Amino acid sequence: MSEPQMDPAGNTQQFKAFAQRNEPEAAPARRSLLTPILIVVGVLVVAVLAFLLFR
């Protein structure tokens, strides 16, 4: 017995729902502010120590 002819597009309503769904886009990775802050604090500490030692 032959198989019934299947619609290659499938269920049109399901396809439209799939095509029109709104998925949230992945948020861009934010660079950590901790690293630059630690670098600035480290430079300031070294500068103050150098100033106090070589004055």
Buried (B, 14 or more C-beta within 10 A) or exposed (E): EEEEEEEEEEEEEEEEEEEEEEEEEEEEEEEEEEEEEEEEEEEEEEEEEEEEEEE
